[in-house]
Amino acid sequence: MRTATKRLTVLAIAAVCMTGSMAPAFAQVRRPASPPKPKPRTFELRGYLTAGLEQTEAPKTFDAVLGKESLWLIGGGGEIVLAKRWILRGQFAQFSDTGTRVFVDTDDTVFPLDIPLKATVRALEYSAAYRFVLGRPRPPRFQPSRWAAYAGGGRSHYELIERSNDETARAKGTGWHLLGGVEMTPHKWVLVAVEVQRTWTEDILTSGAAAALDESELGGPRLAGRVGFRF
């Protein structure tokens, strides 16, 4: 009897030990480790095309030579968005049209000379802006918000090129600008925006009709639209 009792006791202890050793294995099967969460992106790259109508600061000069006081600046640029809040941008835009050389007398009377003149205005701009996210978050497959507003400023580099009778004259200078706009994301890869900008430059136009009409600055208020792609 004692021998049988000892054998039963040993078997019971062995069964308990086997059950305890198997429990962690079952626990591992029933509770798989959760996959690591992907880290959110801290920056966003964008490229875009832009077209803007700028009311020039030299309206009498451009009206005399080209017959217009507003310039369509068309171009493109790229920007990086940091932490969905800060925008760093570089942009280039250009206007070009053909008019005529003029003569301005002492009474500011303009006389067209019927000598073709092609005028080109180039604007290279660097900006920094702060972005305000508007609205509630969208579904996970889209970006956090469809609407956002932004405001900022930066440096502007303007150049005026005049070509007539195989002669070329250039005038360039720098300035600064303020800007603000609203952007919308109709698709997770596409954005559209409308913005206003005001640019002030140093004295760039120092000769010719501009000097006679006492106008020296380029730049001015601008209303522009943008269409871009997000990467």
VENZI-V529235 format. One record per residue. N is the residue number from 1. RES is the residue in one small letter. OMEGA is omega as a letter, one per 20 degrees, with the letter a starting at -180 (* if undefined). BURIAL is 1 if it has 9 or more other C-alpha atoms within 8 Angstrom, else 0. D_LAST is the distance of its C-alpha to the last C-alpha in whole Angstrom. Layout:
BEGIN
n=N res=RES omega=OMEGA burial=BURIAL d_last=D_LAST
n=N res=RES omega=OMEGA burial=BURIAL d_last=D_LAST
END
This chain:
BEGIN
n=1 res=m omega=a burial=0 d_last=82
n=2 res=r omega=r burial=0 d_last=81
n=3 res=t omega=r burial=0 d_last=79
n=4 res=a omega=r burial=0 d_last=77
n=5 res=t omega=r burial=0 d_last=76
n=6 res=k omega=a burial=0 d_last=75
n=7 res=r omega=r burial=0 d_last=73
n=8 res=l omega=r burial=0 d_last=72
n=9 res=t omega=r burial=0 d_last=70
n=10 res=v omega=r burial=0 d_last=69
n=11 res=l omega=r burial=0 d_last=67
n=12 res=a omega=r burial=0 d_last=66
n=13 res=i omega=r burial=0 d_last=64
n=14 res=a omega=r burial=0 d_last=62
n=15 res=a omega=r burial=0 d_last=61
n=16 res=v omega=a burial=0 d_last=60
n=17 res=c omega=r burial=0 d_last=58
n=18 res=m omega=r burial=0 d_last=56
n=19 res=t omega=r burial=0 d_last=55
n=20 res=g omega=a burial=0 d_last=54
n=21 res=s omega=a burial=0 d_last=52
n=22 res=m omega=a burial=0 d_last=50
n=23 res=a omega=r burial=0 d_last=49
n=24 res=p omega=r burial=0 d_last=46
n=25 res=a omega=r burial=0 d_last=45
n=26 res=f omega=a burial=0 d_last=45
n=27 res=a omega=r burial=0 d_last=43
n=28 res=q omega=r burial=0 d_last=40
n=29 res=v omega=a burial=0 d_last=40
n=30 res=r omega=a burial=0 d_last=40
n=31 res=r omega=r burial=0 d_last=37
n=32 res=p omega=r burial=0 d_last=34
n=33 res=a omega=r burial=0 d_last=32
n=34 res=s omega=r burial=0 d_last=29
n=35 res=p omega=r burial=0 d_last=26
n=36 res=p omega=r burial=0 d_last=24
n=37 res=k omega=r burial=0 d_last=21
n=38 res=p omega=a burial=0 d_last=18
n=39 res=k omega=r burial=0 d_last=17
n=40 res=p omega=r burial=0 d_last=14
n=41 res=r omega=a burial=0 d_last=11
n=42 res=t omega=r burial=0 d_last=13
n=43 res=f omega=a burial=1 d_last=10
n=44 res=e omega=r burial=1 d_last=7
n=45 res=l omega=a burial=1 d_last=5
n=46 res=r omega=r burial=1 d_last=6
n=47 res=g omega=a burial=1 d_last=8
n=48 res=y omega=r burial=1 d_last=11
n=49 res=l omega=a burial=1 d_last=15
n=50 res=t omega=r burial=1 d_last=18
n=51 res=a omega=a burial=1 d_last=22
n=52 res=g omega=r burial=1 d_last=24
n=53 res=l omega=a burial=1 d_last=28
n=54 res=e omega=r burial=1 d_last=29
n=55 res=q omega=a burial=1 d_last=33
n=56 res=t omega=r burial=1 d_last=34
n=57 res=e omega=r burial=1 d_last=37
n=58 res=a omega=a burial=1 d_last=39
n=59 res=p omega=a burial=1 d_last=40
n=60 res=k omega=a burial=1 d_last=43
n=61 res=t omega=a burial=1 d_last=42
n=62 res=f omega=r burial=1 d_last=40
n=63 res=d omega=r burial=1 d_last=42
n=64 res=a omega=a burial=1 d_last=45
n=65 res=v omega=a burial=1 d_last=43
n=66 res=l omega=a burial=1 d_last=40
n=67 res=g omega=r burial=0 d_last=42
n=68 res=k omega=r burial=1 d_last=39
n=69 res=e omega=r burial=1 d_last=38
n=70 res=s omega=a burial=1 d_last=34
n=71 res=l omega=r burial=1 d_last=31
n=72 res=w omega=r burial=1 d_last=28
n=73 res=l omega=a burial=1 d_last=25
n=74 res=i omega=a burial=1 d_last=23
n=75 res=g omega=a burial=1 d_last=20
n=76 res=g omega=a burial=1 d_last=16
n=77 res=g omega=r burial=1 d_last=14
n=78 res=g omega=r burial=1 d_last=11
n=79 res=e omega=r burial=1 d_last=11
n=80 res=i omega=r burial=1 d_last=10
n=81 res=v omega=a burial=1 d_last=11
n=82 res=l omega=r burial=1 d_last=13
n=83 res=a omega=r burial=0 d_last=15
n=84 res=k omega=a burial=1 d_last=13
n=85 res=r omega=a burial=1 d_last=16
n=86 res=w omega=a burial=1 d_last=16
n=87 res=i omega=r burial=1 d_last=15
n=88 res=l omega=a burial=1 d_last=15
n=89 res=r omega=r burial=1 d_last=15
n=90 res=g omega=a burial=1 d_last=16
n=91 res=q omega=r burial=1 d_last=17
n=92 res=f omega=r burial=1 d_last=20
n=93 res=a omega=a burial=1 d_last=22
n=94 res=q omega=r burial=1 d_last=25
n=95 res=f omega=r burial=1 d_last=29
n=96 res=s omega=r burial=0 d_last=31
n=97 res=d omega=a burial=0 d_last=35
n=98 res=t omega=r burial=1 d_last=38
n=99 res=g omega=a burial=1 d_last=41
n=100 res=t omega=r burial=1 d_last=45
n=101 res=r omega=a burial=1 d_last=46
n=102 res=v omega=r burial=1 d_last=49
n=103 res=f omega=a burial=1 d_last=51
n=104 res=v omega=a burial=1 d_last=52
n=105 res=d omega=a burial=0 d_last=55
n=106 res=t omega=r burial=0 d_last=57
n=107 res=d omega=a burial=0 d_last=57
n=108 res=d omega=r burial=0 d_last=53
n=109 res=t omega=a burial=0 d_last=54
n=110 res=v omega=r burial=1 d_last=51
n=111 res=f omega=r burial=0 d_last=53
n=112 res=p omega=a burial=1 d_last=50
n=113 res=l omega=r burial=0 d_last=51
n=114 res=d omega=r burial=0 d_last=50
n=115 res=i omega=a burial=0 d_last=48
n=116 res=p omega=r burial=1 d_last=44
n=117 res=l omega=r burial=1 d_last=42
n=118 res=k omega=a burial=1 d_last=38
n=119 res=a omega=r burial=1 d_last=36
n=120 res=t omega=r burial=1 d_last=32
n=121 res=v omega=r burial=1 d_last=31
n=122 res=r omega=a burial=1 d_last=27
n=123 res=a omega=r burial=1 d_last=25
n=124 res=l omega=a burial=1 d_last=23
n=125 res=e omega=r burial=1 d_last=22
n=126 res=y omega=a burial=1 d_last=20
n=127 res=s omega=r burial=1 d_last=20
n=128 res=a omega=a burial=1 d_last=19
n=129 res=a omega=r burial=1 d_last=19
n=130 res=y omega=a burial=1 d_last=20
n=131 res=r omega=r burial=1 d_last=18
n=132 res=f omega=r burial=0 d_last=20
n=133 res=v omega=a burial=1 d_last=19
n=134 res=l omega=r burial=1 d_last=21
n=135 res=g omega=a burial=0 d_last=22
n=136 res=r omega=r burial=0 d_last=22
n=137 res=p omega=r burial=0 d_last=20
n=138 res=r omega=r burial=1 d_last=19
n=139 res=p omega=a burial=0 d_last=19
n=140 res=p omega=a burial=0 d_last=17
n=141 res=r omega=r burial=0 d_last=15
n=142 res=f omega=r burial=1 d_last=13
n=143 res=q omega=a burial=1 d_last=12
n=144 res=p omega=a burial=1 d_last=15
n=145 res=s omega=r burial=1 d_last=16
n=146 res=r omega=a burial=1 d_last=16
n=147 res=w omega=r burial=1 d_last=18
n=148 res=a omega=r burial=1 d_last=18
n=149 res=a omega=a burial=1 d_last=20
n=150 res=y omega=r burial=1 d_last=19
n=151 res=a omega=a burial=1 d_last=22
n=152 res=g omega=a burial=1 d_last=22
n=153 res=g omega=a burial=1 d_last=24
n=154 res=g omega=a burial=1 d_last=24
n=155 res=r omega=r burial=1 d_last=26
n=156 res=s omega=r burial=1 d_last=26
n=157 res=h omega=a burial=1 d_last=28
n=158 res=y omega=r burial=1 d_last=30
n=159 res=e omega=r burial=1 d_last=31
n=160 res=l omega=r burial=1 d_last=34
n=161 res=i omega=r burial=1 d_last=35
n=162 res=e omega=r burial=1 d_last=38
n=163 res=r omega=r burial=1 d_last=40
n=164 res=s omega=r burial=1 d_last=43
n=165 res=n omega=r burial=0 d_last=46
n=166 res=d omega=r burial=0 d_last=44
n=167 res=e omega=a burial=0 d_last=44
n=168 res=t omega=r burial=0 d_last=40
n=169 res=a omega=a burial=0 d_last=40
n=170 res=r omega=r burial=0 d_last=37
n=171 res=a omega=a burial=1 d_last=37
n=172 res=k omega=r burial=1 d_last=34
n=173 res=g omega=a burial=1 d_last=34
n=174 res=t omega=r burial=1 d_last=31
n=175 res=g omega=r burial=1 d_last=31
n=176 res=w omega=a burial=1 d_last=29
n=177 res=h omega=r burial=1 d_last=27
n=178 res=l omega=a burial=1 d_last=26
n=179 res=l omega=r burial=1 d_last=24
n=180 res=g omega=a burial=1 d_last=23
n=181 res=g omega=r burial=1 d_last=21
n=182 res=v omega=r burial=1 d_last=20
n=183 res=e omega=r burial=1 d_last=16
n=184 res=m omega=r burial=1 d_last=16
n=185 res=t omega=r burial=1 d_last=13
n=186 res=p omega=r burial=0 d_last=15
n=187 res=h omega=a burial=0 d_last=12
n=188 res=k omega=r burial=1 d_last=10
n=189 res=w omega=a burial=0 d_last=7
n=190 res=v omega=r burial=1 d_last=9
n=191 res=l omega=r burial=1 d_last=11
n=192 res=v omega=a burial=1 d_last=15
n=193 res=a omega=r burial=1 d_last=17
n=194 res=v omega=a burial=1 d_last=20
n=195 res=e omega=r burial=1 d_last=21
n=196 res=v omega=a burial=1 d_last=25
n=197 res=q omega=r burial=1 d_last=25
n=198 res=r omega=a burial=1 d_last=29
n=199 res=t omega=r burial=1 d_last=29
n=200 res=w omega=r burial=1 d_last=33
n=201 res=t omega=r burial=1 d_last=33
n=202 res=e omega=r burial=1 d_last=36
n=203 res=d omega=a burial=1 d_last=39
n=204 res=i omega=a burial=1 d_last=38
n=205 res=l omega=a burial=1 d_last=40
n=206 res=t omega=a burial=0 d_last=43
n=207 res=s omega=r burial=0 d_last=45
n=208 res=g omega=a burial=0 d_last=46
n=209 res=a omega=a burial=1 d_last=46
n=210 res=a omega=r burial=1 d_last=44
n=211 res=a omega=r burial=1 d_last=46
n=212 res=a omega=a burial=1 d_last=49
n=213 res=l omega=r burial=1 d_last=48
n=214 res=d omega=r burial=0 d_last=47
n=215 res=e omega=a burial=1 d_last=43
n=216 res=s omega=a burial=1 d_last=41
n=217 res=e omega=r burial=1 d_last=37
n=218 res=l omega=a burial=1 d_last=34
n=219 res=g omega=a burial=1 d_last=31
n=220 res=g omega=r burial=1 d_last=32
n=221 res=p omega=a burial=1 d_last=30
n=222 res=r omega=r burial=1 d_last=27
n=223 res=l omega=a burial=1 d_last=26
n=224 res=a omega=r burial=1 d_last=22
n=225 res=g omega=a burial=1 d_last=20
n=226 res=r omega=r burial=1 d_last=16
n=227 res=v omega=a burial=1 d_last=14
n=228 res=g omega=r burial=1 d_last=10
n=229 res=f omega=a burial=1 d_last=7
n=230 res=r omega=a burial=1 d_last=4
n=231 res=f omega=* burial=0 d_last=0
END
